[in-house]
Amino acid sequence: MIENSIKSSRLSRRRLFGSVAFTGVGLAVCFLVLVGKPQTQPTQFPEPRRPLVDVILAAPAEHSISVRTQGTVEPVRRVGLVAQVSGKVESVSDRFLDGRFFKAGDMLLQLEQADYKFAIARARAEEAAAAQRVAEERGRNLQAQREWRELGTSEANDLFLRKPQLRAAEASLAAAEADVAAAELALERTTVRAPFDGRLEKKSVDLGQFVAPGTELAQIYATDRVEIHLPISDSQLALLELPLFETAVESYPEVVLSARFGGERWQWQGKVARVEASIDRDSRVTFAIAEVSDPFGVSGSQRPPLTPGLFVEASIRGKPIQQSVELPASALRGDNTVLVVNENSRLERLVVDLIRREQDRVWVRGIDSGLQVVAEQSSLLAAGAAIEVAQVRPASG
C-alpha cells in the first residue's frame, strides 16, 4: 500500500517536471523567433535622373521691335474722268483702254466739235458787232464834246455827251468777248486729256456714244504714288513712334511691304506718311497710312509693280525698347511667367512684363542680367524641381 503511494508520487513529480520542461523549451523557442531574428535591411532605390533642359542666359538690351500688320494697296489719287460738255464720241486714243498707262496731257478721247465751232463763229460775230457799236458811240461822244464847246460853256450833260450809251456799248463788247472765250473753252473741252501721269482703271464710254455734261467717261488713278491703310492696335501703337502732328512728318517710321506675286515673295520699301484723322468706330484701331513712291518704276529690276488691289503684309520699324530680353515663345508660360535656374540647380517661377509676342518670339521685361531662363516649357518642369543644364544659349540681340 505504502509502495503504491510512493510510486504515484514519483509519477506525478515526473509529469510535473516534464510539463515544466516542455513549457520552458516552448518559451525559449518563442524568444528566439521573436527577439533573436536578424534585423531587416532597408532597400536602396537609385536616385531619379534629373531632367535635362536648355537655358538662355538673359542679357537685357535695347530692342527695336517691328510691328506686323497688313493692308491693301490703293492709289493716292483716283478720280472719275467726267465730260464737261455734251457730244458724240468722235474718236478715242489707243491709251483709252483698261489697264493702259498715259502721261499728263495725253489725248484720251475726242468729242464731236462741229456745234462748238459754229458757236465760236456766232460769238465772234457778236463780238465784232459790239466792237462796232463801241466805235460809233466813241465817235458820237467826241462830236458831242465839240458841239458843247462851241456853245461856250464848260459844263455838259452826260446824256448829251452820250456817256451812258458808250458805257453800255463797252459792256456789250466785254460780254461778247466773254462769249467768244466761253465758246473756245467749250471747244477745247471736247478734247479729253489726261490730268496727270496715270493708268486707266475702267472705261465707261466708247466710240460713237453720246455723252452729256457730267457723264463719267472712265476711272483713272495716278501712278506716282500708292498708299496702304495699315490697322494699328492699341498694344502695337505703344511700340511705334507715330507723331500725331504734321510738324513731325520726317520722323515717321519706315515700312517694309511684302507680298506673293507670280509664285514668289517680293518686297517694297515705303514710309508711314500720315495717320488717319479719326479712330475706326467699329474696330477701335488707328490706321497708319504708308506710301510708296514710283510703284510702277522698273529701275532695271524684275520686281513686279505695286498694283492697286494687291494685298500686302507690312513690317513697321518700332521705337527702341530699353532693358528688354528677347526669348523664344516656348520660354513663356501662359500666365506670363518663366522658369529660371537658381544656384541649387532648381527651378524658380518668375513673373515678367510681356512687351510683345510673335509667332516664335517674345520680348519681356523683368529678368535680371545673367539669369538662366528655361528655353522650352514642359509638363515635367515645375517650380522647385531639380534639373540639369544641357546647353546654355545667349539671348538674341
Secondary structure, 3 states (H helix, E strand, C coil): CHHHHHHHHHHHHHHHHHHHHHHHHHHHHHHHHHCCCCCCCCCCCCCCCCCEEEEEECCCEEEECCEEEEEEEEECCEEEEECCCCEEEEEECCCCCCCCEECCCCEEEEECCHHHHHHHHHHHHHHHHHHHHHHHHHHHHHHHHHHHHHCCCCCCCCCCCCHHHHHHHHHHHHHHHHHHHHHHHHHHHCEEECCCCEEEEEECCCCCCEECCCCEEEEEEECCEEEEEEEECHHHHCCCCCCCCHHHHHHCCEEEEEEEECCEEEEEEEEEEEECCCCCCCCCCEEEEEEEECCCCCCCCCCCCCCCCCEEEEEECCCEEEEEEEEEHHHCCCCCEEEEECCCCEEEEEECEEEEECCCEEEEECCCCCCEEECCCCCCCCCCCECEEEEEEECEC
